[in-house]
Amino acid sequence: MRLRNKKWAGPWLAAHPDLVIGQTRATELKGHWADLFPRQQPIQVEIGTGKGQFIIGMAKAYPDRNFIGMEIQESAVAVAARKADEDGQPLPNLKFLYGDGAGVETYFEKGEIEKLYLNFSDPWPKHRHENRRLTSPNFLKGYQSVLPKGGQLAFKTDNRGLFEYSLYSFAQFGVNFIPDGISLDLHADEDKMVDNVATEYEEKFSAKGFPIYQFIGQFN
């Protein structure tokens, strides 16, 4: 879902180039993202970070990891980054990338990131739009090209149809779920919820009684 245009977004992003990396600079950083962070530690990326609740929560929960929230919408990435910038807790392990997830391999080298997150992606339900789904083979090929062997892909959705499609797509592409890596009702599993960091959509749909589906797998 697209956010309404925020007139302040463009100027704000231009004033915060160290927090939000634009697409041109991002391509130049390929292979050197670790240099942006004060500590050399594994990097994890969320594709389609939206308003930023998940990636900010992850940066707070795991200070021993560096995080990048990737977003194609100007207003969304500005909202997320400003939220992080104004947070009372310093987050030196968090950056944002204002760019297109379809070209993830244009920004990162093989093995440069250890884990990718896809949270509540657009389901694109019509068959003719299959290639736009972030779990379709053309996207999985890009993810495979940047993750190390055994690198993880974590996926959450409230959409049963997209989840079923994604499980098939993962299996065909050779993305194997880790032990206990599939959940058909994440929020009903107390053990998994201990470490779960929720997105805005996740809280909204779960509050309405919709089950949250989760898949965590590894590329061969």
C-alpha positions in Angstrom: 0.0 0.0 0.0 1.4 3.4 -1.0 1.5 6.2 1.5 0.2 9.6 0.6 2.9 11.9 -0.7 4.7 13.8 2.1 5.9 17.2 0.9 8.6 17.2 3.6 10.0 13.8 2.5 12.4 14.9 -0.3 14.0 17.8 1.6 14.3 15.6 4.8 16.0 12.8 2.9 18.4 15.3 1.2 19.4 16.5 4.7 20.1 13.0 6.0 22.3 11.3 3.4 24.2 9.4 6.1 21.1 7.7 7.4 19.3 7.2 4.1 21.4 6.0 1.2 20.1 7.0 -2.2 20.1 4.6 -5.1 23.1 6.1 -7.0 25.4 6.0 -3.9 24.0 2.6 -3.0 25.3 1.0 -6.2 28.7 2.6 -5.5 28.7 1.0 -2.0 28.5 -2.6 -3.4 30.9 -4.6 -1.4 31.6 -1.8 1.1 28.4 -1.5 3.2 30.3 -2.6 6.3 32.2 0.7 6.1 29.0 2.7 6.9 28.7 1.2 10.3 30.9 1.9 13.4 31.1 -1.8 14.2 32.1 -4.6 11.8 29.3 -7.2 12.3 26.9 -9.2 10.1 24.4 -7.2 8.0 20.7 -8.1 7.6 18.3 -6.4 5.2 14.5 -5.9 5.1 13.1 -5.5 1.6 10.1 -3.2 1.7 10.6 -1.7 5.1 7.5 0.5 5.0 7.1 2.7 8.0 10.1 1.0 9.7 8.6 -0.5 12.8 10.2 -3.9 12.1 13.7 -2.8 11.1 13.9 -0.3 14.0 12.7 -3.0 16.4 15.4 -5.4 15.1 18.1 -2.8 15.4 17.2 -2.3 19.1 16.8 -6.0 19.9 20.1 -7.1 18.2 22.9 -4.5 18.6 25.3 -7.2 17.5 23.9 -7.0 14.0 23.8 -4.2 11.4 20.5 -3.6 9.6 19.4 -1.9 6.4 15.8 -1.1 5.6 15.2 -1.1 1.9 12.3 0.9 0.5 11.2 2.1 -2.9 8.6 4.7 -1.8 10.0 8.1 -0.9 7.4 8.9 1.6 7.7 5.5 3.4 11.4 5.6 3.7 11.3 9.2 4.9 8.7 8.3 7.6 10.8 5.2 8.7 14.1 7.0 8.8 12.7 10.0 10.6 11.1 7.7 13.2 14.6 6.1 13.7 16.3 9.4 13.8 13.9 10.8 16.5 13.9 7.6 18.6 15.2 8.1 22.1 17.7 5.2 21.7 20.7 5.8 19.4 20.8 3.3 16.6 24.2 3.3 15.0 23.6 -0.2 13.6 20.7 1.0 11.3 20.7 2.5 7.8 18.1 2.9 5.1 18.3 2.3 1.4 16.0 4.3 -0.9 16.0 1.9 -3.8 14.3 -0.9 -5.7 14.3 -4.4 -4.2 14.1 -5.9 -7.7 17.7 -5.0 -8.1 19.1 -6.1 -4.8 22.1 -7.7 -6.5 23.0 -4.2 -7.9 23.6 -3.0 -4.3 25.3 -6.0 -2.5 28.1 -8.4 -3.3 27.7 -12.2 -2.8 27.8 -12.9 0.9 27.8 -9.3 1.9 24.5 -9.8 3.9 23.6 -12.8 6.0 19.8 -12.6 6.1 16.9 -11.1 4.1 13.4 -10.3 5.4 10.2 -10.0 3.4 7.4 -8.8 5.5 3.8 -8.5 4.3 4.7 -8.0 0.7 2.0 -7.0 -1.9 0.4 -10.4 -2.8 -0.3 -9.4 -6.5 -3.1 -12.0 -6.7 -3.7 -11.9 -10.4 -1.8 -14.6 -12.3 -0.4 -12.2 -14.9 1.3 -10.3 -12.1 3.2 -13.3 -10.7 6.6 -11.9 -11.6 5.9 -8.9 -9.3 5.6 -11.0 -6.2 8.7 -10.7 -4.1 8.8 -14.5 -3.6 8.7 -15.3 -7.4 11.7 -17.1 -9.0 13.0 -13.9 -10.6 13.3 -12.2 -7.2 14.6 -15.4 -5.5 17.5 -15.4 -8.1 18.5 -12.0 -6.9 18.4 -12.9 -3.3 20.5 -16.0 -3.9 23.1 -13.9 -5.7 23.7 -11.8 -2.6 23.3 -14.3 0.3 26.1 -16.7 1.2 25.5 -20.4 0.9 23.2 -21.2 3.8 22.0 -17.6 4.0 18.5 -17.2 5.4 15.3 -15.7 3.9 12.5 -14.9 6.4 9.0 -14.3 5.1 5.8 -13.2 6.9 2.4 -12.6 5.5 -1.3 -12.6 6.4 -2.3 -13.7 2.9 -2.9 -17.5 2.7 -2.8 -17.5 -1.1 0.6 -15.7 -1.2 1.9 -18.0 1.4 0.9 -21.2 -0.4 2.3 -19.8 -3.7 5.6 -18.8 -1.9 6.0 -22.3 -0.3 5.8 -23.8 -3.8 8.1 -21.2 -5.3 10.7 -21.7 -2.5 10.6 -25.5 -2.9 11.0 -25.3 -6.7 14.0 -22.9 -6.3 15.7 -24.9 -3.6 15.1 -22.8 -0.6 14.7 -25.3 2.3 12.9 -24.4 5.5 14.9 -24.6 8.6 13.7 -26.9 11.5 10.5 -25.5 12.8 10.7 -22.7 10.2 7.1 -22.8 9.0 4.2 -21.5 11.0 0.6 -21.3 10.0 -0.4 -19.2 13.0 2.7 -17.5 14.4 1.0 -15.5 17.1 -0.5 -18.7 18.6 3.0 -20.1 19.2 4.3 -18.7 22.5 7.8 -20.0 22.0 8.2 -18.2 18.6 6.6 -15.0 19.9 9.3 -14.6 22.5 11.8 -13.2 19.9 9.2 -12.0 17.3 9.5 -8.4 16.2 6.2 -7.4 14.6 5.5 -5.0 11.8 2.7 -2.4 11.7 0.6 -4.7 9.4 1.3 -7.7 11.5 -0.1 -6.0 14.6 -3.1 -4.8 12.7 -4.1 -8.1 11.1 -3.3 -10.2 14.2 -5.6 -7.9 16.2 -8.4 -8.6 13.8 -7.9 -12.3 14.3 -6.1 -13.2 11.1 -3.4 -15.9 11.4 0.1 -14.7 10.5 2.1 -17.1 8.3 5.9 -17.4 8.6 8.6 -19.1 6.6 12.3 -19.1 7.4 14.5 -21.0 5.0 18.0 -21.3 3.6 19.4 -21.2 0.1 21.3 -24.3 -0.9 
